[in-house]
Amino acid sequence: GRMELELILERELTSQRPPGGTITDVHVCQHDSGKWHINVRVSWRRAGLFHVGLYDKKRIRLYKKAASAIRHVIIGYGYEGVIHVHPCPGVQDETAF
């Protein structure tokens, strides 16, 4: 099964990000359903990856396409570093990209 991580709400990466806070690591990960979620590390929380949750709900935010998740990280979160993409083994679905 996939790693179960704590949630970080999207608002903490955007409107409520601490002053000077940076996203230090980004992983876009595919589920066996074909959908994608985003995991991040951030400078203002203890070490470790967090699943990005919906803006104010305790649910992981899912994307149908990898490109949508990647675009959201760059445009929505202002992240300009390396983005790691993890396709799910065996899910060779071209509509997921």
C-alpha positions in Angstrom: 0.0 0.0 0.0 1.0 3.6 -0.3 2.6 5.5 2.5 0.1 7.1 4.8 1.3 10.7 5.6 -0.1 13.5 7.6 -2.1 16.1 5.7 -1.0 19.7 5.2 -3.9 21.9 4.1 -3.4 23.8 0.8 -4.1 27.1 2.5 -0.9 26.6 4.6 1.0 26.6 1.3 -0.8 29.6 -0.1 -2.7 32.3 1.7 -1.6 31.2 5.2 2.1 30.3 4.5 4.4 31.6 7.2 6.5 34.6 6.3 9.7 33.3 4.6 8.3 29.8 4.5 9.5 27.6 1.6 8.5 24.4 0.0 11.6 22.3 0.0 10.6 19.0 -1.8 7.7 18.1 -4.1 6.5 14.6 -5.2 3.6 14.1 -7.6 2.4 10.5 -7.0 0.0 8.3 -8.9 -2.6 6.0 -7.3 -3.5 2.6 -8.8 -6.8 4.4 -9.8 -4.7 6.5 -12.2 -5.3 9.7 -10.1 -2.4 11.8 -8.7 -1.7 13.5 -5.4 1.0 15.9 -4.2 3.4 15.4 -1.3 5.5 18.2 0.0 8.2 19.0 2.5 8.1 22.5 4.0 10.6 24.6 5.9 8.3 25.5 8.8 7.3 22.0 9.9 9.5 19.2 11.2 11.2 17.0 8.7 8.9 14.7 6.7 6.6 14.5 3.7 3.0 15.7 3.9 0.0 14.9 1.6 -1.5 18.1 0.4 -5.1 18.3 1.5 -7.9 20.3 -0.1 -7.9 24.0 0.9 -9.7 23.6 4.2 -10.9 20.0 4.2 -9.3 16.9 5.7 -9.1 15.1 2.3 -6.2 14.6 0.0 -6.5 16.7 -3.2 -6.5 14.4 -6.2 -5.8 15.3 -9.9 -6.8 13.4 -13.0 -3.7 14.3 -14.9 0.0 14.6 -13.8 0.2 17.9 -15.8 -2.5 19.5 -13.7 -0.8 18.6 -10.4 2.6 19.9 -11.7 1.0 23.1 -13.0 -0.7 23.6 -9.7 2.6 23.2 -7.8 4.4 25.8 -10.0 1.6 28.3 -10.5 -0.5 27.8 -7.4 2.3 27.4 -4.9 5.0 29.4 -6.7 7.5 26.5 -6.5 10.5 26.6 -8.8 12.5 23.5 -7.8 12.7 19.9 -8.9 9.4 18.0 -9.0 9.6 14.3 -8.6 7.0 12.3 -10.6 6.1 8.8 -9.4 3.9 6.8 -11.9 2.1 3.8 -10.4 3.7 0.6 -11.7 1.4 -1.1 -14.2 -0.9 1.8 -14.8 0.0 2.7 -18.4 -2.9 5.1 -19.0 -2.1 7.9 -21.4 -5.2 9.9 -20.2 -3.5 10.3 -16.8 -0.8 12.6 -18.2 
